[in-house]
Amino acid sequence: MHIYELDVSWITTPNEWRYLHWELLAHDDVHGVFLTARDETLAVLFGGDRQQFRDWARSLEPAATR
């Protein structure tokens, strides 16, 4: 497992926070989530490799921000 930074700067509404919360709970490779000193970044303990994390993180963002 590795720790990766998840950019959450795209989140602007409570519904988007709820969406992210459920996505983090539902993903089998997410084993932990931690706050960081930066407001728009979460640390994620992830069971997959870097490319899998990037692909998954990109799939969370609304299409307009990709």
C-alpha positions as a printed Julia matrix, in Angstrom:
66×3 Matrix{Float64}:
   0.0    0.0     0.0
   1.01   3.57   -0.66
  -0.12   7.01    0.42
  -1.2    9.3    -2.4
  -2.49  12.87   -2.37
  -6.04  13.39   -3.6
  -6.8   16.88   -4.9
 -10.3   17.85   -3.79
 -10.25  21.45   -5.05
 -13.11  20.59   -7.43
 -15.5   20.1    -4.49
 -17.71  23.14   -4.0
 -20.99  21.79   -2.61
 -22.11  19.55    0.25
 -23.46  17.06   -2.32
 -20.0   16.74   -3.87
 -18.53  16.05   -0.4
 -21.15  13.35    0.16
 -20.39  11.86   -3.26
 -16.66  11.75   -2.44
 -17.37  10.26    0.98
 -19.32   7.35   -0.52
 -16.76   6.8    -3.28
 -13.99   6.58   -0.68
 -15.99   4.1     1.4
 -16.97   1.95   -1.58
 -13.59   1.55   -3.28
 -11.85  -1.71   -2.34
  -8.34  -0.25   -2.68
  -8.97   2.68   -0.3
  -7.8    1.61    3.15
  -7.67   4.99    4.88
  -8.16   8.71    4.34
  -6.43  11.44    6.3
  -6.6   15.21    6.44
  -3.5   17.13    5.45
  -2.26  20.61    6.29
  -3.53  21.78    2.91
  -7.27  22.5     2.67
  -7.73  21.03   -0.8
  -5.76  17.8    -0.36
  -6.52  14.49    1.33
  -3.98  11.73    1.94
  -5.3    8.34    0.79
  -3.86   4.97    1.81
  -4.37   3.09   -1.46
  -3.82  -0.57   -2.26
  -3.26  -0.18   -6.0
  -0.4    1.34   -7.95
   0.1    5.0    -8.86
  -1.59   4.73  -12.26
  -4.65   3.0   -10.78
  -4.89   5.78   -8.2
  -4.6    8.5   -10.84
  -7.26   6.87  -13.01
  -9.61   6.46  -10.07
  -9.01  10.01   -8.79
  -9.65  11.41  -12.26
 -12.93   9.5   -12.48
 -14.19  11.28   -9.34
 -13.93  14.76  -10.79
 -16.86  16.25  -12.69
 -16.32  16.19  -16.46
 -16.01  19.99  -16.56
 -12.84  19.96  -14.44
 -11.0   17.19  -16.3
